[in-house]
Structure formats: structure tokens, C-alpha cells
Amino acid sequence: MKKFMDWMTDKFAPRMNKLARNPWIASVQEAILTAMPMIFIGSFTTVLTAFGGLIEGFPDFSPLSTFSLGLLSLYLAYLVPYLLMEKKRHNKTKKEAGLAGIGFFLMLVSPTFDEAGNILFQSSTLGNGGMIAALIAGLFVGFVMNAFSTHSFFKEDSAIPDFITVWFDTLIPILMILFVGWLFTFQLHISIFDCIYTLFSPILKAGDSFLGFVVLYFVGYTFLYTFGISTWVIYPIESALILQGIAANQAAVAAGNAASVINADGVSYYFTLGGGGCTLALGLMMLFMAKSKKCKVIGKASLVPNLCNINEPLVFGAPIAFNPILMVPMWIIGLLAPALTWFALYFDLLPKVTTLFSFWYLPGPICSYAVGGMVGLIFTLFIFVLSWIIYYPFFKVYDKQCVQKEAEDEAQKAKLAARKNARQETNNA
């Protein structure tokens, strides 16, 4: 175990953190996080719409979702190349890169034109349904713009204003980007949008399979987390899967069919009560059952964040990270909970998620009830009880160690105080 811990600490964790800081990955991650307010608004609209069938004359708030979450892919098509250029320190051309991203993405979704000359788009391709295509389009635009960023028609000491030099320096790369979209969409009649989803369909299916589902959430939400690697490192992959999944489920329900995708946005609410690794149980133990001062303080400090599914104070304060005694139970529940959730969804013991509810910072029972009703709430409470049973023996061992350590520290302080008093008495004599 020690050799494994040393390897993870000295080799694996630094490499993963370096990977997370890679500008290509970081730009996708930051783009999605930047667009989160739009996802929240879409979720809020879902809650408001639920009252529509209950209150006569209740306004239709669906346009709020249409022009927030419903344009998610369009926002990402702008943000990804913009942020990539920013992280590559090509700030002069980042806005132009973002605009090129929008133009290229709109070409990819194969718009049609009616006789009156109106351009028509499928709304589903502009929202979370087109997310993967938007990310790929953004990265392609960023790649081309970055490749041309070191070339300029003008010298650095040119008297021509910067905004004019930017105009001319971005003409060729933007023209190349739009030419690719024009060639495939309007001349060869090849849908790059469909090609991207055909290429990524194995990944989407893998994320919905038992092995893919369990590995994704165990590795991302628990295993890497116990070595100080943030859960956000997997967020670009996870969000692409789950937002695509809920879009498919909602489309199926709208067409009168049953939802079939397991890994949809909100599914993690079933097994993350308190955050990744279902740590609420451990936090409550520390608050109400600990005998050591350290554990009680950590329990108090982490209670409110833990109730809101934020467990950094507990993971790094207890600590769970790099602490074999508490890492092991977190691994166990982090593996069991997603596995049980997948089986419950697969055998229709749990409803597949069709309701967009991205308020993950609300207490877990509220979230699980919002996406799964009473059945979802009961299942989450079952996972909580299971996590309590798993954490309890390890908590008792760790708490006992903390008590012993505190007693040793107190004894050491008493010895030092006694020696100090003895020296003072000798000096006074």
C-alpha cells in the first residue's frame, strides 16, 4: 500500500494535474463552466413549467429555456476557441476566433433555406443535443487560429493600428475554416455534424454501459479525488455524455416513447449525497459521534458544505485525501453506489432522468426527488444508509487514532510546560 500511495502521490497525481492545466483541455472545461448559468436557467424553467399543469393561466416560461439552455452549443462554439486563444496568449485574435467558431458550427448543423430565403435550424442541434459537435468545432477553429497566430502581414513596429492588423491577419484562417464548412455541407452534402456523432457513438454507448458508467464515476468522483485531483478534471467528458443523454431522453418522451439512456444529467444525485464518495455520512459521524477534538471541529466546519454536496472541507480537512484509513471506505462506496444505481436504472427500479435539474448545490434529497420522485428519494436514502455502514468501522479506527494523538500531544505539552517551570524556579533560586 505504501508503494502504491507513493507512486500515486509522486508520479500519477502531478501528471493528472498537469493534464488538467493543458490549454486544450482547460479551454473546454472553462467553456462549459462559463455556460453553467445558462444551464441553471434551463433547470429553473423546468421547475416553473412543472406548475403549468397545476395552476390555470400560469405563464409559459419555456422560451426562457429555449434562449438559455436551448442555445448551449452555440455558446460553446464561441467560448472554446475564444478561451483556447486566450490560454495560448493570443489575446488579439481571441474574439475573432470565437466568431469563427459560431459561423463554422452553424454550417456544421446543416441548415436549410426556404423559398423566402429564411435560414432554418433544428433547435435540438443548437442546445445540449449538439454539444459534442460544438466542442469539436470549437477545438478545430482554435487549432487553425492558433496555427496562424505566429504569422502576420505586418511588422511589430508597424504604424498601422492593431485592430486593422488583426483584421488582415485573421482573414486567411477564418476563410479556411468557413471554406471547410462550405465544402462539406453545401458542395459535397456531407454532414460533419452526423459524422462527429457517428464517430463518438461508441463513447456515448460506453458511458451508458455498466463498466463505462461505474468506471467514469468511481475514477472521477472518488479515486482521483482521494489523491487531491479535482473531480472537474473529468467534467468535459462527463458533461458531454450526460447532457447528450438527457437530451435523448427528453426527445424520446416528447415522441411518446420511453426514456432509454441511463447516463443522463442528474443521475449522479442518486449516489452523491454529500458529494463524491457519499461523504455526508462520514461528516455526520465526525460531528455527532467523534471523541477527538479534531474530528468534531472538521464535522462542524464541513456540515453546511456537505449538506450542499460540497465535500472539499471534509476531503482535505479530515483528511480523506492521502489518508489510507478513510480512502478505503470512500473507494468502496464510490464503487458500489454507481454500480447499484446502474442496475436500478437498467431494471427500471429507478426512473431514468428526463427532468433537467442542475441545482446540484441543493441538499441531496431535494435533487434526487426532483429527478426521480419518491422512488429516487428512497433509493438515495438507501445509499446513505449503505455509506454509513461502510464508513462506520473506519471512522471508529481513525477517531481512536486522533484521540491517541491528541493525548500524546497534551502529554508532550505538559512535559514541556513542566520543564519550563523547573527552569524558571532554578533561575529564581
N, C-alpha and C positions, 0 to 999 in steps of 0.2 A: 504493500500500500504506500509506503514512504517513497519508493522509487517512482511509482505512478504519480503521486502528488508532486514530486519534484519535477518530473517531466512536464506535467500539465502547467505547473507554475512558471518554469523557466523557459520552456520551449513553445508549448501549444498556445497558451493564453496570450503571450506577446504577439504571436503571429496572427491570431484571430483579431486582436485589437488593431493591428496594423492593417489587416484586410478591411476592417470596418472603416478605417480612415482613408482607404483608397478613393480618389476623387470620383471614379466612375460609379462605385457602389454608394458612396456617401451622397452623391447628387440625386440618385434615385430615392434613397432613404429620406433625404431632406425634402425632396419634392412632394412625396406622399405626406410627410408630416406637415408641410406648409398647407396642403389642401385639406387637412383634417377639419377645420371649421366648416367647410362645405359639406363634409360627411356628417358632422354633428347636426347641421341644419336639416339635412335629409332625414336624419333619425328623429329630430324634433317634429318634423312634418308628419312622420309616420305615427307618432303619438297623437298629434292633433287629429289626424284623419280617422283614428280609431273612434273618436267621439262623433264622427259624421253620421254614423248609422244609429246613434243613440239619441241625438238631440235634433229635433226638427228645425230646419232653417240654418243649421250650422254651416258656416262658410266652407268653400272648397279651398283647402290650403295646398293642394298638390302642386300648383305652379311654383311654390317655394322650393319644393324638392326638384322639380324639373330644371330650374335655373340655378341650382346649387350642386347637389349630388349628380343630377342629370347631365352636367357638363364636366364631370370629373376628368375624363380622358382628355378633354380639350385643355384643361388647366395643366395637366401633367405634360402634355405635348409642348407647352410653353416652358414650364418650370425646369424640366430635366436638362435641356440644352443650356438654358439660362444659368442654372446653378453649376453645371459642368464647366462652362466657360469661366465662371466666377472662381471656382476652385482651382482651375488651371491658370488663374491670374491673367485672363484675357478680358478684363472688365470693359474695355472699349466696345467690344462686339457682342457682349452677352445679351443685350436687348434684341439685336438683330437675329441672334441665334434662336431666341425664344419665338420671335415672329416667324422665322423659317420653320420652326417646329410645328406651329399651328397650321401653316399652309401645307406642309408635307403630310401631316396627319389627316387633314381634311381630304386630301387627294386619296389617301390610303383607304378611306372608308367607302370608296366608290359611289360618290354622289350621283344623282340623276338630274336631268333637266327636263322640265315640261315644255309644252308648246309656247307658253308665255315667257319662257326664259328664266323661270324660277328654279333655283337650285334646291334640291330635296335631299335631306339626310334622314337616316333611320336614327331615331332618338336613342335607341339602346346602344348604338355604337359610340355615341358621344359621352355616355355615362360610364358606370363601372363595368359595363359589358365590353367596352373597348380598351380597358386599362392596359392589358399586356401589349396590344398594338401601339398604344400611346407611349409606353415606356421604351419599346424597341425603336419607334420612330424618333423619339427624343434623343436616344443614345446615338442613332445613326447621324442625325443632324449635328449633334455635339462632336462626333468623330470627324465629320467633314469640316466643320467650322474650326475645330482645333488644329486640323492638319494644315489649314491655310493661314492660321493665325500668325505664323512667323514670316509670312510673305507680305510685302507691301509695295505699292507702286510709287511710294514717296519716301524720301529720306527722313530720318528722325528730326533733323533741323529744318524741315520744310516750313515755309511761312504759311502754308495752307492750313486753315482751321481743322482741328481734329475731327469734327463731325463730318466734314467733307471727305477726308481721307478714309474714314470708316465706311462711308457710302461706297466708294470705289473699291476698297479692299474686300468688301463682303459681296460684291456683285457676282463674282465668279463662283464662290462656294454656294451661295444661295441659288444661283441659276442651275448649278449641277444638281442640287438637292431636289428642286422642283422639276427638273428635267427627268430625273429618275421616276418621280411620281407620275408625271405626264406620260412617259413612255410606257410604263407597265399598265396604268389604269385606263388611259384613253386611246392608246395605239395598239398595244398587244392584248388589251382586255384581260389582263391577269390581275386578280385581286390579291395584292400583297397582304391585305388585311386577313383574308382567308388562309393564305399561305402561312402567315405567322401563327394563326391558331391551329392549323394542321400540324405545324412543327412543334408547337408547345402542348398539344393534346396529350401526349404521353406523360408530361409533367403534371398536367391537371388531373389526369386519371390516377397517377401515382399518389398525389396529395389526398385523393379520396379513398385510396386503398387502406387496408388495416395497417400494413407496415409503414407506408408513407405518412399516414396520419399520426401514428404513435411516435415514429422517429422525429418528425417535424416538431411536435410539441414537447417531447421529452428532451431532445437535444437543445432546442431553442429556449424553452421556458424553464428548464430545470438544470440539465447537465452543465451547459456553458455558464449558466448563471452562478452556479456554485464555485466557479473559478474566476468570478469577477468580470465575466464577459456579458455585456448587456444583452437583454432579450431583443433590443432593437436591431441587433446585427442580422436577424433573420426576417425583419419586418418587410423588406421589399419582396421577398419570396412569399411570405405568409399572406400579405395583403393582396398580392396579385391572385393568389388561389382563393382566398375567402370572399373577396368582393366579386370575383368572377362566379364563384359558387352561389352566392345569394342572388345574383342577377339571373342565373339559370333557374333557380328555384322559383323566384318571383314570376319569371316568364312562363314557367310550367303551370303554376297556379292560375295565372291570368288566362291561360289557354284551356283551363278546365282539367288539367292533368295533376297528378300527384308530384310533389317535390321529390327529387331523387338524389340530390347532391348532399353528401354528408358534411364535407368540409366547407361550410359557409360562414360568412361573417356573423359572429355571435356565438358560435359553437363552443368557444373556449370558456364562456360563462359557466358552463356546466361543471368544469373541473378546475377553476382557478379562484376559489373562494379565498380571498386574502392576497391574491397574486399568484405568480407562477410557483408551482410546488404546493399549492393549497396550504399556505403557511398561517392562516388565521388561527387554526387550532393550536399551533405552537405558541403564537403570540398570546393567546388567552391563558395557556398553561403558565407562561412566564409571569403574566400579570397576577393571576389568582392563586397559583399553586407553588410558585417558586419559594424556596427558603433563602436563597442567596440574594444579596442586595443588587448585584449586577443584573441578574435575570429580571428582578422586579422593575428596575429602572428601565431596562430595554422593553419590557412588556408595556409599561406606561407610555413610553415615548413612541412606540410603534402602533398603539391601539387604533388611533384615528386613521392614520395612513393605511393600516392593514384592513380596516373596515371598508376603505375605498379602493381596495385591491392594489395598493402601493406598498410593496414589502421591502424596499431598499433599506429602511432603518433597521429592519429585523435581519435581513440577509447579511448586511455589512456591519451591523451593530452587535448582534448576539455573540459572535458572528456565525452565520451558517457557511458562508464562503470560506473555503480553505480550512474548514473545521470538520474532520472526518466523522466525528460523533453525530453531528447534525446534518452533514451532507448525505449520509447513507439513507436516513428516513425520507429526506426530500427526494432522493433518486427513486426510492421505492414507490412513493405516492405519485411522483411525477411520471412514472411508467405505467402504474396501474390505472390511475384516473383516466388518462386519454384512451387506454385500451378498453376499459369498461364503457366509456362514453361511445366509442365507435360501435361496439357490439349492441349497445342500447339503441343507437340510431339505425344501425343496419337491420335489426329485427323489429323496427318500428315500436320499440318500447318507449322511445323518446321521439317527439315530433321534430322533423327536420326543420331547420331555421328558414323562415320565409319573411320574418319581420326584421327590418333594419333598425337596430337599436345600438348605437355606438357609444352610449354613455357608460363606458367601462369603469369609470371612476365612481359610479354609484355603488352602494353596498351590493355584494354578490347576489343575495336572494332576490333583490329587485330586478337585476339583469336577467337572471335565469328564468324568472317568472315572465318577464317581458317577451322573451324569445320562445319559451316552451310551456307557458301556462303553469297550472298547478303541478302537472307531471314533471316539468322542468325544475320547479322549486323543490319537490320531494327528492328528485334524483340528486340535486346539488347538496341537500341536507344529508343524504346518504353518503356522498363523497366526503362531506365534512366529518361525519362520524368515523368513516374509514380512516381518514387522515389523523384523527385524534388517536385512534387505536395504534396506528403506526408510529406516530411521533412520541407517544407517551413514555415507553421504556427508555428511549434515547434521551428524552428530556430529563428524566429522573437521574440518569447517569451524569449528564452534563451539569445539572443543577448541583448534584453532590460534589462534583469536582470544583465548581465555583465556590461552594461553601468551604471546602477544604482550603482552597487557595486564599480566600478571604481570611480564614482563621490563621493561616500561616503568615499572611501579610500583617495581621493585627499583632501576632506574636513577635514578628520582626520589629514592628514599630515600638512595641513595649520594651524590647531589649535595647533598642537604640535610645529610647527615652530614659531608660534606667542608667545606661552608660553616660548619657549627657548629664543627668542629675548627679551621678557619682563624681564626674569630673568637676562639676560646679562646687560640690561640697568640699572636694580636695583643694580646689583653688581658694575657697573661702577660709579653709583651715590654715 
